Amino acid sequence: MSSEPHIFFSDVNERQGSFLRRTFLLGGGMALGTVALVGRLAQLQIVKAEEYATLATNNQFNFRLVPPPRGLIKDRHGVIVAGNRPSFRVLVVRDETKDLDQTLDLLGQLLPDTVERRRTIIREVNAAPRFSPVPVKADLTWEEFSKVNLHAAELPGVMADMNEARYYPHGGAYAHVIGYVAKVSDRDVKAIRDKGEEPPSILFNPGFRIGRQGVEKSLDADLRGEAGGKRVEVDARGRVVAEDVAGSRAAVPGAEVVLTLDNDVQNRALEVFGEESGSCVVMDVRNGDILAMVSAPSFDPNLFVSGVPSKVYRALADYERKPLLDKAIYGTFPPGSTFKMTTALAFLDAGIDPKERVVCSGGYRYGGRTFRCWRRGGHGAMDMHNAIKNSCDTYFYHLSNRAGVDRISRVAEDLGYHRTYDIGIGGQSKGLLPTTEWVKKARPRDPVWHPGETLSVAIGQGAVSITCLQQAVMVSRLANGRKAITPRLIKSIGGKEQPSGGDVPDLPFSNEHLDIVRAGMAAVANDVTGTAYRASQLGLGDIKMAGKTGTAQSRDYGTGSRGPRDAVWSRRDHALFVAFAPHDAPRYAIALIIQHAPSGGAADAAPKAREVMKVALLKDPEMRARIERPLPPEPVGPIGADEAELEPGGEVTGQAAVEAFTPRAPAVRAPTASSGPRPYLSETPQ
């Protein structure tokens, strides 16, 4: 007999009641489920129909940011110096490819050079936002572009299109002043966030470029424009099947920037340097417009647009002549004898008679040392005019402490040294002008300024350092004679004119003092005994330059002398030249520095400056008309200073103007340099 329990119902009614209860519970549950299902369906189909329709549409359409065309940069005459050009490129969208590695393998068979960049490509693709196309290769040839399109069906997530790439048509001529664009880095994003701002979404677009140096960097916000958007329809696999034109938004191009530079002058300025290193700045002395600002050697900024190869960048960075450094505003140099006009104005400010004469016997004995003049045999009796013309060091040694280092530095600041300028490019070097206060901070162990140090400062050596831009400002202010001209590089932004460099206060110098210094500069370039006579002849009719040569030591020679011309490049002296033209009606000023020049100021820098100045003058319609005007007949017989010919306006011109500012006075003999130790500081022949 089985021991399993059994359920027994006492009667039929009891069994029927149990069945009915089970049926009721099961039916009620089904009814509730049906009601819940119907309610949910109603909610989805009626209440939230619009919401889910929107989500479905969003899944069907993607909105992709479109980088705006970068604003053009032009020279003063409308020549494009930074523009955009069409470029074929191939892109990969991570979300549209099944297997990125396999896709890159197939792409590598079509474009072999992408294999070398495989790791970089994978890193960029993985870091890109969803559905953002990542450029794999730009500047495809037509054959490469055709290959990719031909095999498009075999390359899911790969597309080829045409976009605009930044282009610098003049290569290295504008590399430093304009700069270049490059990919956005993590540091760029961090810098924006450090300011408490949120980076715009376009910065995360893999194809976007940001300004890296020069005007491209300083005016990046203006040049960047406003990003657009493309609304595209995609299939279930995420591939683009159509574009919704109505839902797309066109990108707004960046603002057009016009510079004060002149393309012909800029290109010529770079050409004259050849293989030499240095910088050149040309300015309009009337309003401060910069016509040229060049640093040599240069580099091709187009290399950086798509990403410069590391080997190329390392070669540029390691080259001793520093092609990546903008020497016009970042490089600092001793001004050498080009500083003597500043020292001369300080002498005049101190009440020193310009007719006072100092006898140069080849050097100046002071404090147990001999400070030699560049001309070992001496210049003889020198007044201020002839000291500037002949660049006599002894004259400036002898009178330097009667003016003092503080006065010399103050006058130098009034002429434009030891300051930076708002030209649209930041980070400029300020240079150095030593003072008695400066030495207390700079030299705490020896906080006293020694009079012997003033001798070096007087000839532009010692602790003095300047930039080429400051040199150009200095000579522009001397040439203008009335206004403290400031440089201007940005002419207009988006059609809005920028302030002129001529709307400035007056110079704190008298016309009489300025005339004395300018006459000395005219003699340098136009007197047959001037230090730059041969190198300064323009050959443009009656237009003449007024200038000053300079040779600055790049190191202390101690008890030795200047090394040979074929010495190691880094041990050579620097050559400098500053000038303005025409000397009788100044229009343009130039400052040129050759770093570690083969020879000296007159031999190296002056001829190069002359060639650049000729282009600036020939581009000026008024100057060209003057050049083409017939010259007046030559006078019969010599003409003295008191017989100088006058222009209709009563202005003394030509050699007569030079000689008219050649005063005569009794000579003061400087301490002899016939004996004593070898030179402590000296300038080389100019």
C-alpha positions as CSV (number, residue, x, y, z in Angstrom):
1,M,0.0,0.0,0.0
2,S,1.4,3.4,-1.0
3,S,2.4,5.8,1.8
4,E,2.1,9.0,-0.4
5,P,-0.4,11.6,0.9
6,H,-3.6,12.0,-1.0
7,I,-6.0,15.0,-1.2
8,F,-9.6,14.0,-0.7
9,F,-12.6,16.3,-1.2
10,S,-15.6,15.6,0.9
11,D,-18.0,16.4,-1.9
12,V,-18.4,17.7,-5.4
13,N,-19.2,21.3,-4.4
14,E,-15.9,21.7,-2.6
15,R,-13.9,20.6,-5.7
16,Q,-15.9,23.0,-7.9
17,G,-15.3,26.0,-5.5
18,S,-11.5,25.4,-5.7
19,F,-11.6,25.4,-9.5
20,L,-13.6,28.6,-9.6
21,R,-11.1,30.4,-7.3
22,R,-8.2,29.4,-9.4
23,T,-9.9,30.5,-12.6
24,F,-10.8,33.9,-11.0
25,L,-7.3,34.5,-9.9
26,L,-5.8,33.6,-13.2
27,G,-8.3,35.6,-15.2
28,G,-7.8,38.6,-12.9
29,G,-4.1,38.5,-13.4
30,M,-4.5,38.3,-17.2
31,A,-6.9,41.2,-17.1
32,L,-4.5,43.3,-15.1
33,G,-1.6,42.4,-17.5
34,T,-3.8,43.3,-20.5
35,V,-4.7,46.6,-18.9
36,A,-1.1,47.4,-18.1
37,L,0.0,46.5,-21.6
38,V,-2.7,48.6,-23.2
39,G,-1.9,51.5,-20.9
40,R,1.8,51.3,-21.7
41,L,1.1,51.1,-25.4
42,A,-1.2,54.1,-25.0
43,Q,1.5,56.0,-23.2
44,L,4.1,55.2,-25.9
45,Q,1.7,55.7,-28.9
46,I,-0.2,58.7,-27.7
47,V,1.3,60.4,-24.7
48,K,5.0,60.1,-25.6
49,A,4.6,59.7,-29.3
50,E,6.2,63.1,-30.1
51,E,9.1,62.4,-27.8
52,Y,10.0,59.0,-29.2
53,A,9.5,60.3,-32.8
54,T,12.1,62.9,-32.0
55,L,14.5,60.3,-30.6
56,A,13.9,58.1,-33.7
57,T,14.7,61.0,-35.9
58,N,17.8,61.8,-33.9
59,N,18.9,58.2,-34.5
60,Q,18.3,58.6,-38.1
61,F,20.1,62.0,-38.4
62,N,23.5,63.1,-37.1
63,F,24.6,66.7,-36.6
64,R,28.3,67.1,-37.5
65,L,30.3,70.3,-36.8
66,V,31.9,71.9,-39.8
67,P,35.1,73.9,-39.2
68,P,34.7,77.5,-40.7
69,P,37.0,78.8,-43.3
70,R,39.8,80.7,-41.6
71,G,40.0,84.4,-42.2
72,L,42.4,85.6,-44.9
73,I,45.5,87.7,-44.0
74,K,46.6,90.3,-46.6
75,D,49.3,92.8,-47.0
76,R,48.6,96.6,-47.3
77,H,48.0,96.3,-51.0
78,G,45.6,93.3,-50.8
79,V,48.1,90.5,-51.6
80,I,47.1,87.3,-49.8
81,V,49.9,86.2,-47.5
82,A,47.8,83.6,-45.6
83,G,44.9,81.9,-47.3
84,N,43.0,78.7,-47.8
85,R,43.4,76.2,-50.6
86,P,41.4,73.1,-51.6
87,S,42.8,69.8,-50.3
88,F,41.7,66.2,-50.9
89,R,41.7,64.1,-47.7
90,V,40.7,60.7,-46.4
91,L,38.8,60.4,-43.1
92,V,37.8,57.6,-40.7
93,V,34.6,57.6,-38.5
94,R,35.1,55.3,-35.6
95,D,31.3,54.6,-35.1
96,E,30.8,53.6,-38.7
97,T,33.6,51.0,-38.9
98,K,33.2,47.4,-37.6
99,D,36.9,46.7,-37.1
100,L,39.2,49.7,-37.1
101,D,42.4,47.6,-37.4
102,Q,41.1,45.8,-40.4
103,T,39.9,49.0,-42.0
104,L,43.4,50.6,-41.5
105,D,45.0,47.5,-43.0
106,L,42.9,47.8,-46.1
107,L,43.6,51.6,-46.2
108,G,47.3,51.0,-45.8
109,Q,47.3,48.9,-49.1
110,L,45.8,51.9,-50.9
111,L,47.9,54.6,-49.1
112,P,51.2,53.0,-47.9
113,D,52.4,56.1,-46.0
114,T,49.5,55.8,-43.5
115,V,51.1,52.6,-42.1
116,E,53.9,54.7,-40.5
117,R,51.3,56.9,-38.7
118,R,49.1,53.9,-37.6
119,R,49.5,54.5,-33.9
120,T,48.9,58.2,-34.1
121,I,45.8,57.6,-36.3
122,I,44.4,55.0,-33.8
123,R,45.0,57.4,-30.9
124,E,43.3,60.3,-32.7
125,V,40.3,58.2,-33.8
126,N,39.7,56.8,-30.3
127,A,39.9,60.3,-28.8
128,A,37.5,61.9,-31.3
129,P,33.9,62.6,-30.4
130,R,31.2,60.2,-31.7
131,F,30.6,60.3,-35.4
132,S,33.4,62.8,-35.9
133,P,35.4,62.1,-39.0
134,V,39.2,62.0,-38.2
135,P,41.6,63.0,-41.0
136,V,44.0,60.1,-41.8
137,K,45.8,61.8,-44.6
138,A,45.6,65.2,-46.3
139,D,46.7,66.6,-49.6
140,L,45.9,63.4,-51.5
141,T,46.8,63.3,-55.2
142,W,44.1,62.8,-57.7
143,E,45.2,59.2,-58.1
144,E,45.0,58.5,-54.4
145,F,41.7,60.2,-54.1
146,S,40.3,58.1,-56.9
147,K,41.6,54.9,-55.3
148,V,39.8,55.5,-52.0
149,N,36.5,56.4,-53.7
150,L,36.8,53.3,-56.0
151,H,37.1,51.0,-53.0
152,A,34.7,52.9,-50.7
153,A,32.3,49.9,-50.5
154,E,35.1,47.8,-49.1
155,L,36.0,50.4,-46.5
156,P,33.2,50.9,-44.0
157,G,33.6,54.1,-42.0
158,V,36.1,55.6,-44.5
159,M,35.3,58.6,-46.7
160,A,37.2,60.9,-49.0
161,D,36.3,64.6,-49.4
162,M,37.7,68.0,-50.2
163,N,38.2,70.6,-47.6
164,E,40.1,73.9,-47.2
165,A,43.6,73.8,-45.8
166,R,45.6,76.8,-44.6
167,Y,48.2,77.9,-47.1
168,Y,51.1,80.4,-47.0
169,P,51.9,81.3,-50.6
170,H,55.1,83.2,-49.7
171,G,56.6,80.5,-47.6
172,G,59.3,81.7,-45.1
173,A,58.9,85.4,-45.9
174,Y,56.1,85.6,-43.3
175,A,56.8,82.6,-41.2
176,H,57.6,84.5,-38.0
177,V,55.3,87.6,-38.3
178,I,52.2,85.6,-39.3
179,G,53.1,82.3,-37.7
180,Y,51.2,79.1,-38.7
181,V,48.3,76.9,-37.6
182,A,48.4,73.4,-36.1
183,K,46.3,70.8,-34.4
184,V,44.7,71.7,-31.1
185,S,46.6,70.1,-28.2
186,D,45.6,69.2,-24.7
187,R,47.6,72.3,-23.5
188,D,45.5,74.6,-25.6
189,V,42.3,73.2,-24.0
190,K,43.8,73.3,-20.5
191,A,44.9,77.0,-21.1
192,I,41.3,77.9,-21.9
193,R,39.9,76.1,-18.9
194,D,42.5,77.7,-16.6
195,K,40.9,81.0,-17.5
196,G,37.6,79.7,-16.2
197,E,36.1,79.3,-19.7
198,E,34.7,76.3,-21.4
199,P,36.4,75.4,-24.7
200,P,34.2,75.7,-27.8
201,S,33.1,72.3,-29.2
202,I,34.8,73.0,-32.5
203,L,38.2,72.7,-30.7
204,F,37.6,69.0,-30.4
205,N,37.0,68.5,-34.1
206,P,39.9,66.5,-35.4
207,G,40.2,68.6,-38.5
208,F,40.3,72.0,-36.7
209,R,43.4,74.1,-36.6
210,I,44.5,76.8,-34.2
211,G,47.0,79.6,-34.5
212,R,50.4,78.8,-33.1
213,Q,52.6,81.8,-33.6
214,G,52.6,85.4,-34.7
215,V,49.4,87.0,-36.0
216,E,47.7,83.6,-36.4
217,K,48.0,83.1,-32.6
218,S,47.3,86.6,-31.4
219,L,44.2,87.1,-33.6
220,D,43.1,83.5,-33.5
221,A,39.6,84.4,-32.1
222,D,39.0,86.8,-35.0
223,L,40.4,84.5,-37.7
224,R,38.7,81.4,-36.4
225,G,35.1,82.3,-37.5
226,E,32.0,80.5,-36.4
227,A,31.6,76.7,-36.8
228,G,28.7,75.4,-39.0
229,G,26.9,72.1,-38.9
230,K,25.9,69.4,-41.4
231,R,22.8,67.4,-40.6
232,V,23.2,64.0,-42.3
233,E,20.9,61.0,-42.5
234,V,22.4,57.7,-41.6
235,D,21.3,54.1,-42.1
236,A,21.2,51.4,-39.4
237,R,24.9,50.9,-39.7
238,G,25.6,54.6,-39.2
239,R,26.6,55.2,-42.8
240,V,25.7,58.6,-44.3
241,V,23.0,58.2,-47.0
242,A,21.8,61.8,-47.4
243,E,22.2,65.3,-46.2
244,D,19.4,67.4,-44.7
245,V,20.2,70.7,-46.3
246,A,17.4,72.5,-44.5
247,G,18.6,71.3,-41.1
248,S,22.3,72.2,-41.8
249,R,23.9,75.5,-40.9
250,A,26.6,77.1,-42.9
251,A,29.9,78.0,-41.3
252,V,30.8,81.7,-40.9
253,P,34.3,82.5,-42.3
254,G,36.8,84.3,-40.0
255,A,37.5,88.0,-40.2
256,E,39.8,89.3,-42.8
257,V,43.0,90.8,-41.4
258,V,45.0,93.4,-43.3
259,L,48.6,94.0,-42.2
260,T,50.7,97.2,-42.8
261,L,53.4,95.0,-44.4
262,D,54.3,95.4,-48.1
263,N,54.8,92.1,-49.8
264,D,57.6,93.2,-52.1
265,V,59.6,94.9,-49.3
266,Q,59.0,91.9,-47.0
267,N,60.2,89.4,-49.6
268,R,63.2,91.5,-50.5
269,A,64.2,91.8,-46.9
270,L,64.4,88.1,-46.5
271,E,66.2,87.6,-49.8
272,V,69.1,89.9,-48.9
273,F,70.1,87.8,-45.9
274,G,70.9,84.7,-48.0
275,E,72.4,82.2,-45.6
276,E,73.1,84.8,-42.9
277,S,71.2,85.0,-39.6
278,G,69.5,88.2,-38.4
279,S,66.5,90.5,-38.6
280,C,65.2,93.5,-40.5
281,V,62.4,96.0,-39.8
282,V,61.3,98.8,-42.1
283,M,58.9,101.5,-40.8
284,D,57.1,104.5,-42.2
285,V,58.4,107.4,-40.1
286,R,55.1,109.4,-40.5
287,N,52.7,106.9,-39.0
288,G,54.6,104.0,-37.6
289,D,53.4,101.4,-40.2
290,I,55.7,98.4,-40.4
291,L,56.4,97.7,-44.1
292,A,58.7,94.7,-43.4
293,M,59.6,92.6,-40.3
294,V,61.8,89.7,-41.2
295,S,63.8,87.1,-39.2
296,A,66.4,85.0,-40.9
297,P,67.0,82.2,-41.5
298,S,63.3,81.3,-41.9
299,F,61.3,78.1,-42.4
300,D,58.3,77.0,-44.4
301,P,55.1,77.3,-42.2
302,N,53.2,75.1,-44.6
303,L,55.1,72.1,-43.1
304,F,53.3,72.7,-39.8
305,V,49.7,72.8,-41.1
306,S,49.3,69.0,-41.4
307,G,51.9,68.2,-38.8
308,V,55.6,68.5,-39.3
309,P,57.6,65.3,-39.1
310,S,59.6,65.0,-35.9
311,K,62.9,64.7,-37.7
312,V,62.3,68.0,-39.6
313,Y,61.2,69.8,-36.5
314,R,64.3,68.6,-34.6
315,A,66.5,69.7,-37.4
316,L,65.0,73.2,-37.3
317,A,65.1,73.4,-33.5
318,D,68.8,72.2,-33.2
319,Y,70.2,74.4,-36.0
320,E,72.5,77.0,-34.3
321,R,71.1,79.9,-36.3
322,K,67.7,79.3,-34.8
323,P,65.3,79.5,-37.7
324,L,62.3,79.1,-35.4
325,L,63.1,82.2,-33.3
326,D,61.7,85.5,-34.4
327,K,64.9,87.6,-34.0
328,A,63.1,90.9,-34.8
329,I,61.1,90.9,-31.5
330,Y,62.5,88.1,-29.4
331,G,66.2,88.2,-30.1
332,T,68.3,90.8,-28.2
333,F,71.7,92.2,-29.3
334,P,74.1,94.9,-28.2
335,P,73.4,97.9,-30.4
336,G,77.1,98.8,-30.8
337,S,77.8,102.1,-32.5
338,T,74.2,102.5,-33.6
339,F,73.6,103.6,-30.0
340,K,75.9,106.6,-30.4
341,M,73.1,108.8,-31.6
342,T,71.3,108.1,-28.4
343,T,74.5,108.9,-26.4
344,A,75.0,112.1,-28.4
345,L,71.5,113.3,-27.5
346,A,72.2,112.5,-23.9
347,F,75.4,114.7,-24.1
348,L,73.4,117.5,-25.6
349,D,70.7,117.1,-22.9
350,A,73.5,117.3,-20.3
351,G,74.6,120.7,-21.8
352,I,77.8,119.5,-23.5
353,D,78.7,121.8,-26.4
354,P,78.6,119.9,-29.7
355,K,81.5,121.9,-30.9
356,E,83.7,120.7,-28.1
357,R,86.5,118.6,-29.6
358,V,88.3,115.6,-28.2
359,V,91.6,114.3,-29.6
360,C,91.5,110.6,-30.4
361,S,94.9,109.0,-30.4
362,G,93.5,105.4,-30.7
363,G,92.1,104.9,-27.3
364,Y,91.1,106.2,-23.9
365,R,92.9,105.5,-20.6
366,Y,90.6,105.1,-17.6
367,G,90.8,103.3,-14.3
368,G,94.0,101.5,-15.1
369,R,92.5,100.1,-18.4
370,T,92.7,101.2,-22.0
371,F,89.5,101.4,-23.9
372,R,90.6,101.4,-27.5
373,C,88.9,103.1,-30.4
374,W,88.2,100.9,-33.4
375,R,90.8,102.9,-35.4
376,R,94.1,102.1,-33.8
377,G,95.8,105.1,-35.3
378,G,93.2,107.4,-33.9
379,H,90.9,109.9,-35.5
380,G,92.5,113.1,-34.4
381,A,90.4,116.0,-33.1
382,M,86.7,115.1,-33.1
383,D,83.6,117.2,-32.4
384,M,80.2,115.6,-32.1
385,H,79.4,115.8,-35.8
386,N,82.6,114.1,-36.9
387,A,82.5,111.6,-34.0
388,I,79.2,110.3,-35.3
389,K,80.4,110.4,-38.9
390,N,83.6,108.5,-38.1
391,S,82.1,106.5,-35.2
392,C,84.9,107.6,-32.9
393,D,84.8,105.6,-29.7
394,T,87.3,107.8,-27.9
395,Y,85.0,110.9,-28.1
396,F,82.1,109.0,-26.5
397,Y,84.4,107.4,-23.9
398,H,85.7,110.8,-22.9
399,L,82.4,112.5,-22.4
400,S,80.2,109.6,-21.2
401,N,80.5,110.2,-17.4
402,R,79.6,113.9,-17.8
403,A,76.2,112.7,-19.0
404,G,76.0,109.6,-16.7
405,V,74.4,106.3,-17.3
406,D,71.0,107.3,-15.9
407,R,70.7,110.1,-18.4
408,I,71.8,107.9,-21.3
409,S,69.2,105.3,-20.3
410,R,66.5,107.9,-19.9
411,V,67.2,109.3,-23.4
412,A,67.3,105.8,-24.8
413,E,63.8,105.1,-23.4
414,D,62.5,108.3,-24.9
415,L,63.8,107.0,-28.3
416,G,61.9,103.8,-27.9
417,Y,64.3,101.3,-26.3
418,H,63.6,99.1,-23.3
419,R,59.9,98.6,-24.0
420,T,57.5,96.4,-25.9
421,Y,54.9,97.5,-28.4
422,D,51.3,96.6,-29.0
423,I,51.7,95.3,-32.6
424,G,49.4,92.3,-32.2
425,I,52.2,89.9,-31.3
426,G,52.9,89.3,-27.6
427,G,55.9,87.9,-25.8
428,Q,58.4,90.5,-27.1
429,S,61.8,90.9,-25.4
430,K,62.2,94.2,-23.6
431,G,66.0,94.4,-23.8
432,L,68.0,96.1,-21.1
433,L,69.2,99.6,-20.3
434,P,71.4,99.6,-17.2
435,T,70.9,102.3,-14.5
436,T,72.2,102.9,-11.0
437,E,69.0,101.5,-9.6
438,W,69.1,98.5,-11.8
439,V,72.5,97.4,-10.7
440,K,71.4,97.3,-7.1
441,K,68.9,94.5,-7.9
442,A,70.9,92.8,-10.7
443,R,74.2,92.7,-8.8
444,P,73.5,92.6,-5.1
445,R,77.1,91.6,-4.2
446,D,78.4,94.7,-6.1
447,P,75.5,97.1,-6.1
448,V,77.5,100.2,-7.1
449,W,77.6,101.4,-10.7
450,H,81.2,102.0,-11.6
451,P,82.1,105.0,-13.9
452,G,84.1,102.7,-16.1
453,E,81.0,100.8,-17.0
454,T,79.5,104.0,-18.5
455,L,82.2,104.0,-21.1
456,S,81.0,100.7,-22.5
457,V,77.3,101.8,-22.4
458,A,78.2,104.9,-24.3
459,I,79.2,102.9,-27.4
460,G,76.3,100.4,-27.1
461,Q,78.2,97.6,-25.4
462,G,78.3,96.4,-21.8
463,A,74.9,95.6,-20.3
464,V,72.9,97.3,-23.1
465,S,70.7,95.0,-25.2
466,I,68.0,95.9,-27.8
467,T,65.7,94.3,-30.3
468,C,65.6,95.1,-34.0
469,L,62.1,96.5,-33.7
470,Q,63.3,98.9,-31.0
471,Q,66.1,99.9,-33.4
472,A,63.6,100.7,-36.1
473,V,61.5,102.7,-33.6
474,M,64.5,104.7,-32.5
475,V,65.6,105.7,-36.0
476,S,61.9,106.5,-37.0
477,R,61.6,108.9,-34.1
478,L,64.9,110.6,-35.0
479,A,63.7,110.9,-38.6
480,N,60.3,112.1,-37.7
481,G,61.8,114.7,-35.3
482,R,58.5,115.6,-33.7
483,K,56.4,112.6,-32.7
484,A,57.3,109.6,-30.5
485,I,56.2,107.2,-33.3
486,T,55.0,103.7,-32.2
487,P,55.0,100.8,-34.6
488,R,51.7,99.4,-36.1
489,L,51.5,96.0,-37.7
490,I,47.7,95.4,-37.9
491,K,46.1,97.8,-40.3
492,S,42.5,96.5,-40.0
493,I,40.5,93.6,-38.6
494,G,37.2,92.7,-40.3
495,G,37.2,96.1,-42.0
496,K,37.8,98.0,-38.8
497,E,40.8,100.3,-39.0
498,Q,43.3,100.0,-36.1
499,P,44.8,103.1,-34.4
500,S,47.7,104.8,-36.2
501,G,51.1,104.8,-34.7
502,G,51.3,108.6,-35.4
503,D,48.7,109.6,-32.8
504,V,51.3,109.9,-30.0
505,P,52.9,112.5,-27.8
506,D,55.8,114.7,-29.0
507,L,59.4,113.9,-28.5
508,P,61.1,115.6,-25.5
509,F,64.1,116.8,-27.7
510,S,64.7,120.2,-29.3
511,N,64.9,120.5,-33.1
512,E,68.4,121.9,-32.7
513,H,69.6,118.8,-31.0
514,L,67.9,116.4,-33.4
515,D,69.3,118.3,-36.4
516,I,72.9,117.9,-35.0
517,V,72.4,114.1,-34.7
518,R,70.7,113.7,-38.0
519,A,73.4,115.7,-39.8
520,G,76.0,113.3,-38.4
521,M,74.0,110.4,-39.8
522,A,73.8,112.1,-43.2
523,A,77.6,112.4,-43.1
524,V,78.0,108.7,-42.4
525,A,76.2,107.8,-45.6
526,N,77.0,110.7,-47.9
527,D,80.4,112.1,-46.9
528,V,83.2,110.4,-48.8
529,T,85.0,109.8,-45.5
530,G,81.8,108.5,-43.8
531,T,81.9,104.9,-42.5
532,A,79.1,103.8,-44.9
533,Y,79.6,106.1,-47.9
534,R,80.1,103.4,-50.5
535,A,77.5,101.0,-49.0
536,S,74.8,103.7,-48.7
537,Q,74.6,105.0,-52.2
538,L,71.0,104.3,-53.4
539,G,71.5,105.4,-57.0
540,L,68.0,106.9,-57.0
541,G,68.5,110.4,-58.3
542,D,68.8,113.0,-55.5
543,I,67.4,110.7,-52.8
544,K,70.0,110.0,-50.2
545,M,70.1,108.0,-47.0
546,A,71.2,109.1,-43.6
547,G,72.4,106.2,-41.5
548,K,74.8,104.7,-38.9
549,T,76.8,101.6,-38.9
550,G,77.6,99.4,-35.9
551,T,79.7,96.4,-34.9
552,A,78.8,94.8,-31.6
553,Q,80.9,92.3,-29.7
554,S,79.2,89.1,-29.1
555,R,81.7,88.1,-26.4
556,D,84.4,89.6,-24.2
557,Y,87.8,89.1,-25.9
558,G,89.7,89.8,-22.7
559,T,93.3,90.6,-23.5
560,G,92.9,89.3,-27.0
561,S,91.6,91.0,-30.2
562,R,88.7,90.3,-32.5
563,G,88.9,86.9,-34.2
564,P,89.5,86.4,-37.9
565,R,86.6,86.7,-40.3
566,D,86.6,83.0,-40.9
567,A,86.4,82.2,-37.2
568,V,83.7,79.9,-35.7
569,W,80.3,81.5,-36.6
570,S,79.1,81.8,-33.0
571,R,82.2,83.7,-32.0
572,R,81.9,86.5,-34.7
573,D,80.7,90.0,-34.0
574,H,77.3,91.3,-34.9
575,A,76.8,93.8,-37.7
576,L,74.1,96.5,-37.5
577,F,72.9,99.4,-39.7
578,V,70.1,101.9,-39.2
579,A,69.0,104.5,-41.7
580,F,66.2,106.7,-43.0
581,A,65.5,108.1,-46.4
582,P,65.2,110.5,-48.0
583,H,67.6,112.3,-45.6
584,D,66.1,115.7,-46.4
585,A,62.4,114.7,-46.2
586,P,62.3,111.4,-44.2
587,R,59.8,108.9,-45.3
588,Y,61.1,105.4,-44.4
589,A,63.4,104.0,-41.6
590,I,65.2,100.7,-41.6
591,A,67.0,98.7,-38.9
592,L,69.0,95.6,-39.9
593,I,71.0,93.3,-37.7
594,I,73.3,90.4,-38.9
595,Q,74.0,88.0,-36.2
596,H,77.7,86.9,-36.1
597,A,78.4,88.6,-39.4
598,P,81.5,87.8,-41.6
599,S,82.9,91.3,-41.5
600,G,81.3,94.4,-39.9
601,G,78.6,97.1,-40.0
602,A,79.5,98.8,-43.3
603,A,80.7,95.8,-45.1
604,D,77.8,93.4,-44.3
605,A,74.7,95.2,-42.9
606,A,74.7,98.5,-44.9
607,P,74.5,97.0,-48.4
608,K,71.7,94.7,-47.4
609,A,69.7,97.6,-45.8
610,R,70.3,99.7,-49.0
611,E,68.7,97.1,-51.2
612,V,65.7,96.8,-49.0
613,M,65.3,100.6,-48.8
614,K,65.4,100.9,-52.5
615,V,62.4,98.7,-52.9
616,A,60.5,100.7,-50.3
617,L,61.3,103.9,-52.1
618,L,60.5,102.6,-55.5
619,K,57.1,101.3,-54.3
620,D,56.1,104.9,-53.2
621,P,54.5,106.8,-56.0
622,E,55.7,110.2,-54.7
623,M,59.3,108.9,-54.2
624,R,59.2,107.4,-57.7
625,A,58.1,110.7,-59.2
626,R,61.0,112.4,-57.4
627,I,63.5,109.7,-58.7
628,E,62.4,110.2,-62.2
629,R,62.6,114.0,-62.0
630,P,65.7,115.4,-63.9
631,L,68.5,116.4,-61.6
632,P,69.5,120.1,-61.3
633,P,72.8,121.0,-63.1
634,E,76.0,120.5,-61.1
635,P,77.4,123.7,-59.6
636,V,80.7,125.1,-61.0
637,G,83.4,125.0,-58.4
638,P,83.3,123.9,-54.7
639,I,80.5,125.1,-52.4
640,G,81.2,125.7,-48.7
641,A,78.8,125.3,-45.8
642,D,78.1,129.0,-45.8
643,E,77.5,129.0,-49.5
644,A,75.1,126.0,-49.4
645,E,72.4,125.9,-52.1
646,L,68.9,126.2,-50.8
647,E,65.7,124.5,-52.0
648,P,62.8,126.7,-52.8
649,G,61.6,126.2,-49.2
650,G,64.9,127.4,-47.8
651,E,66.2,124.0,-46.8
652,V,69.9,123.1,-47.0
653,T,70.4,119.9,-49.1
654,G,73.1,117.5,-50.2
655,Q,76.7,117.7,-49.1
656,A,76.1,121.3,-48.1
657,A,73.6,120.1,-45.5
658,V,76.2,117.7,-44.1
659,E,79.0,120.3,-44.0
660,A,76.6,122.9,-42.5
661,F,76.5,121.0,-39.3
662,T,80.2,120.6,-39.0
663,P,81.2,123.0,-36.2
664,R,84.7,123.9,-35.2
665,A,86.1,124.4,-31.7
666,P,89.3,124.0,-29.7
667,A,90.2,120.4,-29.2
668,V,90.4,118.6,-25.8
669,R,93.1,115.9,-25.7
670,A,91.9,112.6,-24.3
671,P,94.3,110.5,-22.2
672,T,96.8,108.8,-24.5
673,A,96.5,105.2,-25.4
674,S,100.0,104.8,-26.6
675,S,100.9,102.6,-23.7
676,G,99.2,100.3,-21.2
677,P,97.4,97.0,-21.4
678,R,95.6,95.5,-24.3
679,P,92.0,96.8,-24.9
680,Y,89.3,95.9,-22.5
681,L,86.4,96.8,-24.9
682,S,86.8,97.8,-28.4
683,E,84.8,98.1,-31.6
684,T,86.0,96.8,-34.9
685,P,86.4,98.9,-38.1
686,Q,83.1,99.9,-39.6
